Amino acid sequence: MPSVPADVPAIRSALLGWYDVHARTLVWRAPPGSRGRPDPYRVWLSEVMLQQTTTPHATPYFLKFTERWPTVSDLAAAEDADVMAAWAGLGYYARARNLLACARAVAGGHGGVFPDTEAGLLALPGVGAYTAAAVAGIAFGEAANVVDGNVERVMARLFAVETPVPTARPELRALAGSLVRDERPGDWAQALMDLGATVCRPKSPLCGDCPLTTWCAGYAGGQPERYPLKLKKAERPRRSGVAWVLRDEQGRVALVRRPDKGLLGGMLGLPTSDWSAAPDTIPPVDADWREAGFVEHVFTHFSLTLDVRTGEGTGDFVWTPVEQALGALPTVFRKALERGLGAFSG
């Protein structure tokens, strides 16, 4: 593993000084150097939402959640369906189920108060190593090692790590940990994340604006963008399926509640075939089904092509007004519904 420079205090001083001036203003964040601790609920909620989601996309969801459920106990008391509907569009829906499980554990087992240590947070359902460290460091001032993708990239470039990710992750985590100190742990964690998000970007890093170029081995070697090295990704499998857009005489849309376990578990969706190389195309009810075209969607582990078909009829479904359906459906089903509605109007 690359050696840690002796002047860690100088590195920390440079980055924290930069953060004091250039910290992003985020709705869930306390300003740099704040004396009061941020609300652990808001820190935890934001960190869960930001997993696999960009800050601009997560922000309106965070505001909506905290307005509707201002405390963790409020969230714990919410109906599953309401939370899943409010989450629609954020993706990675297992996060919403984990969110509820954790909120209910905090409300029921901890009196509505989050544990104030990394170990205590890690014991909560649905809380992984990153989230536990982030909440412990930012909300409770524990000297936790908070490592996300931005921090991994900063470490890979700062130390010119030649091991490709994901193999390098333990090494990158250890390097990040070597820079953690008791002083301003929350600001330190957020400073590293901000540096990676705004300056040490995946492409075209703004090295001229970086406070760490003096110590950066990637910059000294003239190829900072080369890091982190990555193994070649396997090609994403492709699946297909059929989505059925069924309307009744009142113009409502037929929706179904998906099983709790599995992809998009617990969410409302359109009636659909299985998603596979050779899906079953038997419709959910008899109707005069018409072709409406195709939509494409990319999940983490596969790409999906949905053949959208429209019809009018009745049946045992969750009949939902169109505008309400558009607001409650996950993105893949919203795309299919919009395609189907276009066929109806055409």
KEKE-3310 file (N, C-alpha, C; in steps of 0.2 Angstrom, whole numbers, plus 5000, padded with zeros to 4 digits):
npx = (5004:5003:5013:5008:5009:5020:5016:5002:4994:4996:4989:4976:4974:4974:4964:4952:4952:4950:4937:4930:4928:4922:4912:4898:4881:4869:4853:4851:4862:4873:4882:4900:4910:4900:4893:4882:4876:4871:4854:4852:4843:4840:4853:4854:4843:4846:4858:4854:4846:4855:4862:4867:4861:4860:4864:4856:4844:4840:4837:4824:4816:4820:4816:4802:4800:4804:4796:4783:4786:4793:4800:4810:4801:4789:4791:4792:4779:4772:4762:4767:4764:4762:4775:4782:4776:4780:4793:4794:4803:4815:4822:4831:4823:4824:4830:4820:4812:4821:4823:4811:4812:4823:4819:4808:4814:4822:4812:4805:4814:4823:4817:4815:4827:4842:4856:4871:4884:4896:4896:4884:4875:4877:4871:4858:4844:4846:4856:4872:4890:4895:4884:4883:4895:4895:4884:4888:4900:4896:4884:4886:4900:4910:4926:4925:4928:4923:4918:4914:4910:4916:4926:4934:4939:4947:4956:4963:4969:4976:4986:4990:4986:4988:4981:4967:4949:4935:4944:4953:4947:4947:4961:4960:4951:4958:4968:4961:4957:4968:4970:4960:4956:4952:4949:4936:4928:4916:4915:4927:4924:4914:4921:4930:4921:4914:4925:4928:4916:4915:4928:4939:4934:4926:4929:4939:4946:4947:4961:4968:4961:4962:4965:4974:4985:4999:5002:4998:5000:4995:4993:5006:5012:5006:4995:4982:4968:4969:4967:4954:4960:4951:4943:4938:4921:4909:4898:4881:4867:4853:4835:4818:4800:4782:4772:4756:4744:4730:4714:4699:4681:4680:4692:4703:4718:4724:4733:4745:4750:4766:4775:4782:4795:4810:4813:4809:4801:4786:4781:4769:4764:4763:4752:4762:4772:4783:4801:4812:4823:4814:4799:4783:4769:4755:4740:4734:4720:4706:4705:4704:4718:4731:4746:4758:4770:4788:4798:4813:4824:4836:4843:4853:4859:4854:4848:4832:4819:4803:4788:4774:4757:4740:4724:4706:4695:4690:4693:4701:4710:4721:4713:4717:4718:4725:4734:4738:4743:4754:4762:4765:4772:4786:4801:4802:4789:4782:4787:4782:4768:4767:4770:4759:4748:4750:4747:4733:4729:4732)
npy = (4994:5011:5023:5033:5051:5061:5073:5074:5083:5095:5092:5090:5103:5111:5105:5107:5121:5124:5119:5127:5138:5134:5125:5115:5121:5113:5106:5098:5100:5106:5122:5124:5122:5123:5125:5118:5102:5093:5087:5070:5062:5069:5069:5055:5052:5059:5053:5040:5042:5048:5037:5030:5040:5056:5072:5084:5077:5070:5080:5087:5076:5074:5086:5084:5073:5076:5087:5080:5070:5074:5070:5055:5046:5050:5046:5032:5029:5029:5023:5009:5009:5023:5028:5021:5026:5039:5038:5034:5035:5038:5027:5010:5003:4995:5002:5010:5001:4997:5009:5011:5000:5003:5016:5012:5003:5012:5021:5012:5004:5012:5023:5034:5040:5041:5029:5035:5031:5024:5010:5007:5012:5004:4993:4994:4990:4988:4998:5001:5000:5012:5022:5021:5026:5039:5045:5044:5052:5065:5068:5066:5068:5059:5051:5045:5034:5039:5034:5036:5034:5046:5049:5038:5040:5052:5047:5037:5045:5054:5046:5038:5025:5009:4998:4991:4996:4985:4979:4987:4993:4990:4995:5008:5012:5011:5020:5032:5031:5033:5047:5052:5061:5067:5080:5090:5080:5078:5089:5086:5074:5078:5087:5080:5073:5083:5089:5078:5078:5091:5095:5086:5078:5064:5064:5076:5083:5097:5102:5113:5120:5113:5110:5101:5098:5099:5087:5077:5062:5057:5069:5074:5064:5068:5062:5062:5059:5046:5038:5032:5016:5004:4988:4980:4981:4968:4964:4971:4961:4958:4960:4957:4961:4963:4976:4981:4992:4997:5004:5010:5014:5026:5032:5028:5020:5004:4997:4987:4979:4976:4961:4960:4956:4956:4963:4980:4979:4979:4990:5000:4995:4993:4980:4967:4956:4942:4947:4943:4933:4926:4931:4927:4931:4932:4941:4951:4952:4949:4959:4971:4972:4983:4987:4999:5003:5003:5004:5008:5003:5005:4994:4991:4978:4973:4977:4983:4980:4985:4980:4989:4988:4993:4994:4993:4990:4979:4973:4965:4976:4989:5003:5018:5036:5044:5055:5053:5040:5043:5050:5041:5029:5019:5024:5016:5010:5022:5027:5017:5019:5032:5031:5022:5030:5040:5033:5030:5043:5046)
npz = (5000:4996:5005:5019:5019:5029:5033:5037:5045:5038:5026:5031:5036:5024:5017:5025:5027:5013:5012:5022:5014:5002:5004:4999:4998:5006:5008:5019:5027:5040:5041:5038:5052:5062:5078:5084:5083:5068:5064:5068:5061:5049:5043:5042:5034:5022:5018:5015:5004:4995:4991:4977:4970:4963:4970:4966:4961:4973:4982:4981:4985:4998:5004:5003:5010:5023:5026:5026:5035:5049:5059:5065:5071:5066:5053:5056:5059:5048:5034:5025:5011:5008:5010:5001:4989:4990:4988:4975:4960:4965:4964:4966:4976:4987:4997:5002:5009:5018:5024:5031:5040:5048:5053:5061:5070:5077:5082:5090:5097:5103:5108:5099:5097:5089:5090:5096:5092:5080:5080:5087:5078:5067:5070:5068:5058:5040:5040:5033:5033:5027:5029:5043:5047:5042:5048:5061:5061:5055:5062:5076:5079:5079:5076:5063:5049:5034:5019:5003:4985:4980:4989:4988:4975:4977:4986:4978:4968:4975:4981:4970:4967:4962:4961:4954:4956:4959:4968:4975:4985:5000:5002:4998:5008:5019:5017:5017:5030:5037:5037:5045:5060:5077:5076:5070:5063:5056:5047:5040:5034:5025:5018:5011:5003:4996:4989:4980:4973:4967:4962:4961:4950:4941:4927:4918:4930:4941:4943:4945:4955:4966:4983:4987:4978:4981:4988:4980:4972:4960:4952:4952:4944:4932:4926:4933:4930:4926:4937:4948:4944:4934:4933:4918:4914:4915:4901:4902:4905:4894:4895:4892:4891:4894:4896:4903:4899:4906:4905:4913:4911:4917:4915:4923:4928:4928:4941:4950:4965:4969:4974:4990:4991:4981:4964:4964:4975:4984:4978:4969:4952:4934:4927:4922:4912:4916:4917:4906:4895:4887:4889:4896:4888:4891:4893:4907:4908:4898:4883:4871:4865:4861:4851:4858:4857:4862:4877:4885:4898:4911:4923:4938:4936:4924:4907:4901:4890:4887:4880:4876:4879:4876:4882:4886:4900:4913:4930:4944:4951:4957:4954:4948:4947:4933:4934:4948:4947:4939:4947:4957:4952:4950:4940:4928:4926:4925:4913:4904:4906:4901:4888:4884:4887:4877:4866:4868:4867:4854)
capx = (5000:5007:5014:5005:5014:5021:5013:4995:4991:4996:4984:4970:4973:4973:4957:4947:4952:4946:4930:4927:4926:4919:4907:4892:4876:4864:4847:4852:4869:4875:4888:4906:4912:4894:4894:4877:4876:4865:4849:4854:4837:4841:4859:4853:4839:4850:4863:4851:4843:4860:4865:4866:4857:4863:4862:4850:4838:4838:4835:4816:4813:4822:4812:4796:4800:4805:4790:4778:4788:4798:4805:4810:4795:4784:4792:4791:4772:4769:4760:4772:4762:4763:4782:4785:4774:4784:4800:4794:4807:4822:4826:4834:4818:4826:4832:4814:4810:4826:4822:4806:4814:4827:4815:4804:4819:4824:4806:4802:4819:4828:4814:4815:4833:4847:4862:4876:4891:4896:4894:4877:4871:4878:4867:4851:4842:4847:4862:4878:4896:4896:4879:4884:4901:4893:4880:4892:4904:4893:4879:4889:4906:4914:4931:4923:4931:4917:4921:4910:4914:4920:4932:4938:4943:4952:4962:4966:4973:4981:4991:4992:4985:4989:4976:4960:4943:4934:4949:4957:4943:4950:4967:4957:4948:4963:4972:4956:4957:4975:4969:4955:4958:4947:4947:4931:4927:4910:4918:4932:4921:4910:4925:4932:4915:4914:4931:4927:4910:4916:4935:4942:4928:4928:4932:4942:4947:4950:4967:4970:4957:4962:4970:4979:4990:5005:5003:4994:5004:4992:4994:5013:5013:5004:4989:4977:4962:4970:4965:4955:4960:4945:4943:4933:4915:4905:4892:4875:4862:4847:4829:4812:4794:4777:4768:4749:4741:4723:4710:4692:4677:4682:4699:4708:4723:4725:4739:4745:4755:4771:4777:4787:4802:4811:4814:4803:4796:4781:4779:4764:4767:4758:4753:4767:4774:4790:4806:4817:4825:4808:4794:4776:4765:4748:4738:4731:4713:4704:4703:4706:4725:4734:4753:4759:4778:4793:4802:4820:4826:4842:4843:4860:4861:4852:4844:4825:4815:4796:4783:4769:4751:4735:4717:4701:4692:4688:4696:4703:4716:4721:4711:4720:4718:4731:4739:4740:4748:4761:4766:4767:4775:4793:4802:4801:4782:4780:4789:4778:4762:4767:4769:4753:4743:4751:4743:4726:4727:4733)
capy = (5000:5018:5026:5040:5056:5063:5080:5074:5089:5100:5090:5091:5110:5113:5103:5110:5128:5125:5118:5133:5143:5131:5120:5116:5123:5107:5107:5094:5101:5112:5126:5122:5124:5125:5122:5114:5096:5092:5082:5064:5060:5072:5066:5048:5051:5061:5048:5034:5045:5049:5031:5029:5045:5063:5077:5088:5073:5068:5086:5088:5071:5075:5091:5082:5068:5080:5091:5076:5066:5079:5066:5048:5043:5051:5041:5025:5028:5030:5017:5007:5011:5030:5029:5018:5030:5045:5036:5033:5040:5038:5020:5006:5003:4991:5007:5013:4996:4998:5016:5010:4996:5007:5021:5008:5001:5018:5023:5006:5001:5017:5029:5039:5043:5037:5028:5040:5028:5020:5003:5007:5014:4999:4987:4995:4986:4992:5003:4998:5003:5019:5026:5021:5030:5046:5048:5045:5057:5071:5070:5065:5070:5053:5051:5039:5034:5040:5033:5034:5034:5052:5048:5033:5043:5056:5043:5034:5050:5057:5041:5035:5018:5005:4992:4993:4995:4985:4976:4992:4996:4990:4999:5015:5014:5011:5026:5037:5031:5036:5054:5054:5063:5069:5087:5092:5074:5079:5093:5082:5069:5082:5091:5075:5071:5089:5089:5073:5080:5097:5097:5079:5074:5058:5067:5083:5085:5104:5101:5120:5123:5108:5112:5095:5096:5098:5081:5072:5058:5057:5075:5074:5060:5070:5058:5061:5056:5039:5035:5025:5011:5000:4982:4980:4978:4963:4967:4970:4956:4961:4956:4960:4960:4966:4980:4981:4999:4995:5009:5008:5019:5032:5034:5026:5015:4998:4996:4981:4980:4971:4957:4964:4954:4956:4970:4985:4975:4983:4996:5000:4995:4991:4973:4965:4949:4942:4950:4937:4932:4924:4932:4925:4937:4931:4947:4950:4951:4949:4965:4973:4975:4986:4989:5006:5004:5000:5009:5005:5005:5001:4993:4990:4972:4971:4982:4980:4982:4983:4981:4992:4987:4996:4991:4996:4984:4979:4968:4966:4980:4995:5008:5024:5041:5045:5059:5050:5035:5045:5052:5035:5024:5019:5026:5011:5010:5028:5027:5013:5022:5038:5028:5019:5036:5043:5029:5032:5050:5046)
capz = (5000:4996:5011:5020:5020:5036:5034:5037:5048:5033:5021:5034:5036:5018:5014:5029:5025:5007:5014:5025:5009:4996:5005:4995:5003:5005:5013:5025:5030:5044:5038:5041:5059:5066:5085:5085:5079:5064:5066:5065:5057:5043:5041:5040:5028:5016:5016:5012:4998:4991:4988:4969:4967:4963:4975:4963:4961:4979:4986:4982:4989:5005:5007:5003:5016:5030:5027:5028:5041:5051:5064:5063:5074:5061:5047:5058:5060:5041:5030:5020:5004:5007:5010:4994:4984:4990:4986:4968:4956:4967:4962:4971:4981:4993:5001:5005:5014:5024:5028:5036:5045:5052:5057:5066:5075:5081:5086:5094:5102:5105:5110:5094:5097:5085:5093:5095:5090:5074:5082:5088:5071:5062:5073:5066:5051:5034:5040:5032:5036:5025:5032:5050:5048:5040:5053:5067:5060:5054:5067:5083:5080:5080:5071:5059:5042:5029:5012:4997:4979:4979:4993:4985:4969:4979:4988:4972:4965:4980:4983:4964:4969:4955:4961:4951:4959:4966:4972:4979:4990:5006:5002:4998:5014:5024:5016:5020:5038:5040:5037:5050:5066:5081:5075:5065:5059:5052:5042:5036:5029:5020:5014:5006:4998:4991:4984:4975:4969:4963:4960:4959:4947:4937:4921:4918:4936:4941:4948:4947:4960:4971:4989:4989:4973:4983:4990:4975:4967:4953:4949:4951:4938:4926:4924:4938:4928:4925:4943:4950:4939:4935:4929:4913:4917:4910:4898:4906:4901:4892:4896:4889:4895:4892:4901:4900:4901:4905:4908:4914:4908:4920:4913:4928:4926:4932:4944:4954:4971:4967:4980:4995:4990:4973:4961:4965:4980:4988:4974:4963:4945:4929:4926:4918:4911:4919:4913:4905:4888:4883:4893:4895:4885:4892:4896:4914:4907:4890:4881:4864:4867:4855:4852:4859:4856:4867:4881:4887:4905:4913:4930:4940:4933:4917:4903:4900:4884:4888:4875:4880:4875:4879:4881:4890:4903:4921:4933:4951:4951:4960:4949:4950:4942:4929:4937:4954:4945:4936:4953:4962:4949:4948:4933:4922:4924:4922:4906:4900:4906:4897:4881:4883:4887:4871:4861:4869:4865:4847)
cpx = (5004:5007:5010:5010:5014:5017:5005:4992:4991:4990:4977:4969:4971:4966:4951:4947:4948:4938:4926:4924:4921:4914:4901:4886:4870:4859:4848:4858:4870:4881:4894:4907:4906:4895:4888:4878:4870:4860:4851:4849:4838:4847:4858:4849:4842:4855:4860:4849:4849:4864:4863:4861:4860:4860:4856:4844:4836:4835:4827:4813:4814:4817:4805:4795:4800:4799:4784:4779:4794:4803:4805:4804:4789:4784:4790:4783:4768:4767:4765:4770:4763:4771:4785:4782:4778:4791:4800:4798:4814:4826:4828:4829:4819:4827:4826:4812:4815:4825:4817:4808:4818:4823:4811:4808:4821:4818:4804:4807:4823:4824:4814:4822:4838:4853:4867:4883:4890:4894:4886:4872:4871:4874:4860:4850:4843:4852:4868:4884:4896:4891:4881:4890:4899:4889:4884:4897:4901:4888:4881:4896:4911:4919:4930:4926:4925:4920:4916:4914:4918:4927:4937:4942:4948:4958:4966:4971:4978:4987:4993:4991:4984:4984:4970:4955:4939:4939:4953:4953:4945:4956:4965:4954:4953:4967:4967:4957:4963:4975:4964:4958:4952:4944:4942:4929:4921:4912:4923:4929:4917:4915:4928:4927:4914:4919:4930:4922:4911:4923:4938:4937:4931:4932:4934:4942:4950:4956:4969:4967:4957:4967:4975:4984:4997:5007:5001:4999:5002:4993:5002:5015:5010:4997:4984:4970:4963:4967:4957:4955:4954:4946:4937:4927:4912:4899:4885:4870:4856:4841:4823:4806:4788:4773:4761:4746:4734:4719:4703:4688:4678:4689:4704:4712:4723:4732:4739:4751:4760:4773:4782:4794:4804:4812:4808:4798:4792:4779:4773:4767:4761:4758:4758:4769:4781:4795:4812:4819:4819:4802:4787:4772:4757:4745:4734:4723:4711:4702:4706:4713:4728:4741:4754:4766:4782:4796:4808:4821:4832:4842:4851:4862:4859:4848:4837:4822:4808:4792:4777:4762:4745:4728:4712:4697:4691:4693:4698:4710:4716:4720:4713:4720:4725:4736:4742:4745:4754:4765:4769:4771:4782:4795:4801:4794:4779:4781:4784:4771:4761:4766:4762:4748:4744:4747:4736:4724:4728:4727)
cpy = (5006:5020:5032:5045:5058:5069:5079:5080:5095:5099:5092:5099:5113:5112:5107:5118:5129:5124:5123:5138:5140:5126:5121:5117:5117:5108:5103:5095:5107:5115:5123:5125:5126:5121:5117:5108:5096:5087:5075:5061:5063:5070:5059:5048:5054:5056:5042:5036:5046:5043:5030:5034:5052:5067:5081:5083:5071:5074:5087:5082:5072:5080:5088:5077:5072:5085:5086:5072:5069:5075:5059:5044:5044:5047:5034:5024:5028:5023:5016:5010:5019:5031:5027:5023:5037:5044:5035:5038:5040:5032:5016:5006:4999:4996:5010:5008:4996:5004:5015:5006:4999:5012:5017:5005:5007:5020:5018:5004:5006:5024:5035:5043:5039:5036:5033:5038:5025:5013:5002:5008:5008:4993:4988:4992:4991:4998:4999:5002:5010:5023:5027:5026:5038:5049:5049:5051:5064:5073:5070:5066:5065:5053:5045:5040:5034:5039:5031:5034:5040:5052:5043:5036:5048:5052:5040:5039:5053:5052:5037:5027:5014:4999:4994:4992:4989:4982:4980:4995:4996:4994:5006:5017:5015:5018:5032:5037:5034:5044:5057:5056:5066:5076:5087:5086:5075:5083:5090:5077:5072:5085:5086:5074:5077:5090:5084:5075:5086:5098:5091:5075:5068:5059:5074:5086:5092:5104:5108:5123:5118:5110:5106:5093:5095:5091:5075:5069:5058:5063:5076:5070:5062:5067:5057:5058:5048:5035:5037:5021:5006:4994:4983:4977:4973:4966:4966:4966:4961:4957:4960:4958:4964:4970:4982:4988:4998:5001:5007:5014:5026:5035:5032:5021:5010:4997:4989:4982:4974:4967:4961:4962:4954:4963:4974:4982:4980:4989:4995:4999:4993:4983:4972:4958:4948:4945:4945:4938:4930:4925:4929:4931:4936:4938:4946:4949:4951:4956:4966:4976:4977:4988:4997:5008:5001:5006:5005:5008:5001:5001:4992:4984:4970:4977:4978:4984:4980:4985:4983:4991:4990:4993:4995:4990:4985:4974:4970:4969:4986:5001:5015:5030:5042:5049:5056:5044:5037:5047:5046:5030:5024:5021:5022:5010:5016:5029:5024:5016:5028:5036:5026:5025:5040:5039:5030:5038:5050:5043)
cpz = (5000:5003:5012:5022:5027:5038:5034:5040:5042:5028:5024:5034:5030:5015:5018:5028:5018:5008:5017:5020:5004:4997:5001:5001:5001:5010:5019:5029:5034:5041:5041:5048:5063:5073:5086:5080:5074:5066:5064:5060:5050:5039:5038:5034:5022:5014:5013:5005:4993:4988:4981:4967:4968:4968:4972:4963:4968:4983:4987:4986:4996:5008:5008:5009:5023:5031:5030:5034:5044:5056:5062:5066:5069:5055:5049:5058:5053:5038:5025:5013:5003:5007:5003:4989:4984:4988:4978:4964:4958:4965:4968:4977:4987:4999:5005:5010:5020:5028:5033:5042:5050:5057:5063:5072:5080:5085:5092:5099:5105:5107:5105:5093:5094:5090:5091:5093:5084:5075:5083:5082:5067:5064:5070:5059:5045:5034:5039:5034:5034:5029:5040:5051:5047:5045:5060:5067:5060:5060:5074:5084:5081:5075:5067:5052:5037:5022:5007:4991:4977:4983:4990:4979:4972:4982:4983:4969:4969:4981:4976:4965:4962:4955:4958:4956:4956:4971:4977:4985:4997:5007:5002:5005:5019:5023:5018:5027:5041:5040:5042:5057:5070:5079:5069:5061:5054:5046:5037:5031:5024:5015:5009:5000:4993:4986:4978:4970:4964:4960:4957:4956:4943:4931:4921:4925:4936:4945:4950:4953:4966:4977:4990:4983:4975:4985:4985:4971:4960:4949:4947:4945:4932:4923:4930:4936:4926:4931:4945:4944:4940:4930:4924:4915:4912:4907:4901:4902:4899:4893:4893:4893:4891:4897:4899:4903:4900:4908:4908:4911:4911:4919:4918:4925:4931:4934:4948:4960:4970:4974:4984:4993:4982:4971:4962:4970:4983:4984:4970:4957:4941:4929:4921:4917:4916:4914:4912:4897:4884:4888:4891:4893:4886:4896:4903:4913:4900:4889:4874:4864:4860:4856:4853:4858:4862:4871:4884:4894:4907:4921:4932:4936:4927:4914:4901:4894:4886:4882:4878:4875:4879:4878:4886:4893:4910:4924:4940:4951:4956:4955:4952:4945:4939:4932:4944:4952:4943:4942:4958:4959:4949:4941:4927:4921:4922:4915:4901:4900:4901:4890:4880:4883:4880:4865:4862:4866:4857:4844)
residu = (MET:PRO:SER:VAL:PRO:ALA:ASP:VAL:PRO:ALA:ILE:ARG:SER:ALA:LEU:LEU:GLY:TRP:TYR:ASP:VAL:HIS:ALA:ARG:THR:LEU:VAL:TRP:ARG:ALA:PRO:PRO:GLY:SER:ARG:GLY:ARG:PRO:ASP:PRO:TYR:ARG:VAL:TRP:LEU:SER:GLU:VAL:MET:LEU:GLN:GLN:THR:THR:THR:PRO:HIS:ALA:THR:PRO:TYR:PHE:LEU:LYS:PHE:THR:GLU:ARG:TRP:PRO:THR:VAL:SER:ASP:LEU:ALA:ALA:ALA:GLU:ASP:ALA:ASP:VAL:MET:ALA:ALA:TRP:ALA:GLY:LEU:GLY:TYR:TYR:ALA:ARG:ALA:ARG:ASN:LEU:LEU:ALA:CYS:ALA:ARG:ALA:VAL:ALA:GLY:GLY:HIS:GLY:GLY:VAL:PHE:PRO:ASP:THR:GLU:ALA:GLY:LEU:LEU:ALA:LEU:PRO:GLY:VAL:GLY:ALA:TYR:THR:ALA:ALA:ALA:VAL:ALA:GLY:ILE:ALA:PHE:GLY:GLU:ALA:ALA:ASN:VAL:VAL:ASP:GLY:ASN:VAL:GLU:ARG:VAL:MET:ALA:ARG:LEU:PHE:ALA:VAL:GLU:THR:PRO:VAL:PRO:THR:ALA:ARG:PRO:GLU:LEU:ARG:ALA:LEU:ALA:GLY:SER:LEU:VAL:ARG:ASP:GLU:ARG:PRO:GLY:ASP:TRP:ALA:GLN:ALA:LEU:MET:ASP:LEU:GLY:ALA:THR:VAL:CYS:ARG:PRO:LYS:SER:PRO:LEU:CYS:GLY:ASP:CYS:PRO:LEU:THR:THR:TRP:CYS:ALA:GLY:TYR:ALA:GLY:GLY:GLN:PRO:GLU:ARG:TYR:PRO:LEU:LYS:LEU:LYS:LYS:ALA:GLU:ARG:PRO:ARG:ARG:SER:GLY:VAL:ALA:TRP:VAL:LEU:ARG:ASP:GLU:GLN:GLY:ARG:VAL:ALA:LEU:VAL:ARG:ARG:PRO:ASP:LYS:GLY:LEU:LEU:GLY:GLY:MET:LEU:GLY:LEU:PRO:THR:SER:ASP:TRP:SER:ALA:ALA:PRO:ASP:THR:ILE:PRO:PRO:VAL:ASP:ALA:ASP:TRP:ARG:GLU:ALA:GLY:PHE:VAL:GLU:HIS:VAL:PHE:THR:HIS:PHE:SER:LEU:THR:LEU:ASP:VAL:ARG:THR:GLY:GLU:GLY:THR:GLY:ASP:PHE:VAL:TRP:THR:PRO:VAL:GLU:GLN:ALA:LEU:GLY:ALA:LEU:PRO:THR:VAL:PHE:ARG:LYS:ALA:LEU:GLU:ARG:GLY:LEU:GLY:ALA:PHE:SER:GLY)
# end
